Amino acid sequence: MDYYTFDIDNTVTFMVGGVFTAQKGWKHSPRYHHGDYELIICTQGPLYIKLVDTEYTLNTNDILFVPPYKLMAGTRLSPGNVEFYWLHFILPENMKVFENTNLESLAIDRQNPKVFVIPRQFRFTNLDHLIVLIHQLLNSDVQNVYDRKIANYFSTMILMEISKSTLNQLTYETSDIERIDRLKEWIRANLYKSPSVVDMAEEVQLNPQYLSRLFKKVTGVPPKKYLLQLKIQTAQALLVRTNLSIKEISAGSYFENEKLFMRQFKQFCGMTPSKYRAQFDEIYHNNQIISPVLPIPEEITKHLNDVPDFGRIPKNK
């Protein structure tokens, strides 16, 4: 696996992004990155991509980190509909690349990391939280100097979430991580039941008090808070990606009633669901018919050597 690291005090520079949709039979056209990095977040797959000489299959919840000066192309037609988010940005100059290595050999202190660690490919258990950050990013007006700073912040947050999830693999005994990961999947599958800590402990055959301590140690939050976060993240994803009513979203995110949903959502997010949705009413879409037009601010283009079309393939490729 290849890993990319850069100092944790740095921020990334956002360029442009959007969400891409295609029907069955689509294949990614050849692209070349002139100094910029791309993050592909697959929300409906599979899609097939070749990066230089390595082929990748991206299924739902998979991400691919594409470095600059590399030829990327689709390898085969998609067997079904495809959807993915694409984000282009510039990394700090102190970025380092570790090729064909394992995570342990990087010798990074997970408790006090000094760097971001971004793997070439990674799979998330659930993308809801990441998608909310992506929508916050894509609703920023990068032509405005203040929003451009905000966009850089959200780009950094997205990479931070990836790095944090990556480094979580280093901290604990494999058996503990696997047990908590299985429990998280069980919680997700049984979210509609609003399982108690006792229910969770019975599922993994642990004492409830010990489970609470272990769960918080591995995830950073106690199980009951994780359960609520999962419901809120589900609601957030539904708010930004659907036109469902607030009542329907309340039921779809497994709250007992609409009033409880409204109260807990506002406590958690600092605003009502309707106000939250209103913040994300514009997003750049493209598909296999409409190619992305890339309105890159002048302040960003100065970082790149060649940007008339940073997907254009050099003649010598």
C-alpha positions in Angstrom: 0.0 0.0 0.0 1.2 3.6 -0.7 0.7 6.2 2.0 0.9 10.0 1.8 1.8 12.1 4.9 2.1 15.8 5.6 2.4 17.9 8.8 -0.8 18.0 10.9 -0.5 21.8 11.2 -0.9 22.3 7.5 -4.2 22.8 5.6 -4.9 21.7 2.0 -6.0 24.0 -0.8 -9.3 23.0 -2.3 -9.7 23.4 -6.1 -13.0 22.0 -7.3 -15.3 19.0 -6.8 -18.7 17.6 -7.5 -20.8 14.4 -7.6 -20.8 12.2 -10.7 -23.5 9.8 -11.7 -23.6 7.4 -14.6 -25.8 4.6 -15.8 -24.9 1.0 -16.5 -22.2 0.6 -19.1 -20.1 3.7 -18.2 -16.3 3.7 -18.1 -14.0 6.4 -16.7 -12.3 8.3 -19.5 -8.5 8.7 -19.4 -7.4 11.6 -17.1 -4.0 13.1 -16.0 -3.5 15.3 -13.0 -1.1 18.2 -13.5 0.0 18.9 -9.9 -3.3 18.3 -8.2 -4.5 15.4 -6.1 -8.0 13.8 -6.5 -10.1 12.0 -3.9 -12.7 9.7 -5.3 -15.4 8.6 -2.9 -17.6 5.8 -4.2 -21.2 5.9 -3.0 -22.5 3.4 -5.6 -20.3 0.9 -7.4 -18.4 -0.9 -8.6 -16.3 1.2 -10.8 -13.1 0.1 -12.3 -10.0 2.3 -12.5 -6.4 1.8 -13.6 -3.8 4.1 -12.1 -0.6 3.7 -14.1 -0.1 -0.1 -13.9 -2.4 -0.9 -11.0 -6.0 -1.7 -11.3 -8.5 -0.8 -8.6 -12.1 -1.9 -8.1 -14.1 0.7 -6.1 -17.2 -0.6 -4.4 -19.7 1.4 -2.3 -17.9 3.1 0.6 -14.4 2.8 -1.0 -12.2 5.8 -1.6 -9.2 6.2 -3.9 -6.5 8.8 -3.5 -5.1 9.8 -6.9 -1.7 11.6 -6.9 -0.5 14.0 -9.6 1.4 13.2 -12.8 -0.2 9.8 -13.0 -2.4 8.5 -15.9 -5.8 7.3 -14.7 -8.3 5.5 -16.9 -11.3 3.2 -16.6 -10.6 -0.5 -17.4 -14.1 -1.9 -18.0 -17.8 -0.9 -18.3 -19.7 -0.6 -15.0 -22.2 -3.5 -14.5 -24.7 -1.1 -12.9 -25.4 2.5 -12.1 -22.4 4.5 -10.6 -22.1 7.4 -8.3 -19.1 9.0 -6.7 -17.9 12.3 -5.3 -14.7 13.8 -6.8 -12.6 16.4 -5.0 -9.4 18.1 -6.4 -7.0 19.8 -4.1 -3.3 20.7 -3.6 -1.3 19.2 -0.7 1.3 21.1 1.3 4.9 21.1 -0.1 6.1 19.0 2.9 4.1 16.0 1.7 6.0 12.7 1.7 5.2 9.5 -0.1 5.8 6.0 1.3 5.4 3.4 -1.5 4.7 -0.3 -1.0 4.9 -0.2 2.7 2.7 -1.2 5.6 1.1 1.1 8.2 3.1 -0.2 11.1 6.4 0.6 9.5 5.5 4.3 9.5 6.0 4.3 13.3 3.3 7.0 13.9 2.0 7.6 17.4 -1.7 7.4 17.0 -2.3 9.1 20.4 -0.3 12.1 19.4 0.1 12.1 15.6 2.3 14.8 14.0 1.1 14.1 10.5 -1.9 13.2 8.4 -1.7 9.7 6.9 -3.6 9.1 3.7 -3.7 5.6 2.1 -3.9 5.1 -1.6 -7.1 3.1 -1.1 -9.4 2.9 2.0 -12.8 1.5 2.8 -15.2 3.2 5.3 -17.8 1.2 7.2 -20.2 4.1 6.7 -19.8 7.3 4.7 -22.6 9.4 6.2 -20.4 11.7 8.2 -17.9 12.1 5.4 -20.7 12.9 2.9 -22.0 15.7 5.2 -18.5 17.2 5.3 -18.3 16.9 1.5 -21.7 18.7 1.0 -20.5 21.5 3.3 -17.4 21.7 1.2 -19.2 21.7 -2.1 -21.6 24.4 -1.0 -18.8 26.8 -0.4 -18.3 29.6 -3.0 -14.6 29.2 -3.9 -14.7 32.5 -5.7 -15.3 34.3 -2.4 -12.1 34.8 -0.3 -13.8 33.9 3.0 -15.6 30.8 1.6 -12.4 29.7 -0.1 -10.7 29.6 3.4 -13.8 27.6 4.6 -13.5 25.2 1.7 -9.8 24.6 2.5 -10.9 23.9 6.1 -13.5 21.4 5.0 -11.0 19.7 2.7 -8.6 19.4 5.6 -11.4 18.0 7.8 -12.2 15.3 5.1 -8.6 14.2 4.9 -8.4 14.3 8.7 -11.3 11.9 9.0 -9.6 9.5 6.6 -6.3 9.8 8.5 -8.0 9.3 11.8 -9.8 6.1 10.6 -6.5 4.9 9.1 -4.5 5.4 12.3 -7.2 3.8 14.4 -6.0 0.5 13.0 -2.7 1.0 14.9 -3.8 1.6 18.4 -5.5 -1.4 19.8 -5.3 -5.1 19.8 -6.7 -6.5 16.5 -9.2 -8.6 18.4 -10.6 -5.5 20.2 -10.9 -3.6 17.0 -12.6 -6.4 15.2 -15.0 -6.9 18.1 -16.0 -3.3 18.2 -16.2 -3.1 14.4 -18.5 -6.1 14.4 -20.6 -4.4 17.1 -20.8 -1.2 15.1 -22.1 -3.1 12.2 -24.6 -4.8 14.4 -25.7 -1.4 15.9 -26.2 -0.1 12.3 -28.2 -3.1 11.3 -30.4 -2.8 14.5 -30.6 0.9 14.7 -34.3 0.8 14.2 -34.6 -1.0 17.6 -32.5 1.6 19.5 -30.6 -1.1 21.3 -29.5 -0.5 24.9 -25.9 -1.0 26.1 -27.1 -4.2 27.7 -28.3 -5.4 24.3 -24.9 -4.5 22.8 -23.0 -6.3 25.6 -25.1 -9.4 25.1 -24.3 -9.4 21.3 -20.5 -9.4 21.9 -20.7 -11.4 25.2 -19.0 -8.7 27.3 -19.9 -7.1 30.6 -21.9 -3.8 29.9 -19.5 -1.7 32.0 -16.4 -3.2 30.3 -18.0 -2.8 26.9 -18.7 0.9 27.5 -15.0 1.4 28.5 -13.7 -0.6 25.6 -16.1 1.0 23.1 -15.1 4.5 24.2 -11.4 3.6 24.1 -11.6 2.4 20.5 -14.1 4.9 19.0 -13.7 7.9 21.3 -17.3 8.0 22.3 -19.5 5.8 24.6 -21.9 3.4 22.9 -25.1 5.4 23.7 -23.6 8.6 22.2 -22.4 6.6 19.2 -26.0 5.3 18.7 -27.3 8.9 18.8 -24.5 10.1 16.5 -25.4 7.4 14.0 -29.1 8.5 14.0 -28.1 12.1 13.6 -25.7 11.3 10.8 -28.4 9.3 9.0 -30.7 12.3 9.3 -28.0 14.7 8.0 -27.4 12.5 5.0 -31.1 12.3 4.3 -31.5 16.0 4.6 -28.7 16.8 2.1 -29.4 14.0 -0.3 -33.2 13.7 -0.4 -36.3 15.8 -0.6 -38.1 13.8 2.1 -40.2 15.7 4.7 -38.9 16.3 8.2 -41.4 13.8 9.5 -40.2 11.2 7.0 -36.6 11.9 7.9 -37.4 11.5 11.6 -38.8 8.1 10.9 -36.1 7.2 8.4 -33.4 7.9 11.0 -35.1 5.8 13.7 -36.2 8.5 16.2 -39.2 7.7 18.4 -41.1 10.7 17.3 -40.7 14.0 15.3 -40.5 16.2 18.4 -37.7 14.1 19.9 -35.9 14.2 16.6 -36.2 18.0 16.3 -34.9 18.6 19.9 -32.0 16.2 19.7 -31.0 17.3 16.2 -30.8 20.9 17.3 -28.9 20.0 20.5 -26.4 18.0 18.4 -26.1 20.4 15.3 -26.9 23.8 16.8 -29.8 24.4 14.3 -33.1 22.9 13.2 -33.2 20.2 10.5 -34.8 22.7 8.0 -32.1 25.3 8.5 -29.5 22.6 8.2 -31.0 21.4 4.9 -31.2 25.0 3.6 -27.4 25.3 3.9 -26.8 22.6 1.3 -29.2 23.4 -1.5 -26.5 23.9 -4.2 -24.0 21.2 -5.3 -22.1 20.7 -8.5 -23.4 17.7 -10.5 -22.1 16.1 -13.6 -22.6 12.9 -15.5 -21.4 10.9 -18.5 -23.1 13.5 -20.8 -22.0 16.7 -19.0 -18.3 16.9 -18.5 -17.1 19.0 -15.5 -16.2 22.6 -16.2 -13.5 23.5 -13.7 -13.7 27.2 -12.5 -10.4 27.3 -10.6 -9.7 30.6 -8.8 -6.5 32.4 -9.9 -5.1 32.2 -6.4 -5.2 28.4 -6.7 -3.9 28.1 -10.3 -0.6 29.8 -9.4 0.3 26.6 -7.4 0.1 24.5 -10.6 2.4 24.3 -13.6 -0.3 23.5 -16.2 -4.0 24.1 -15.6 -5.9 24.9 -18.8 -7.5 21.5 -18.3 -5.9 19.5 -15.6 -7.5 16.3 -16.9 -5.8 16.7 -20.3 -3.3 13.9 -21.1 0.2 15.1 -22.1 1.2 14.2 -25.6 4.0 12.0 -24.5 1.6 9.7 -22.5 
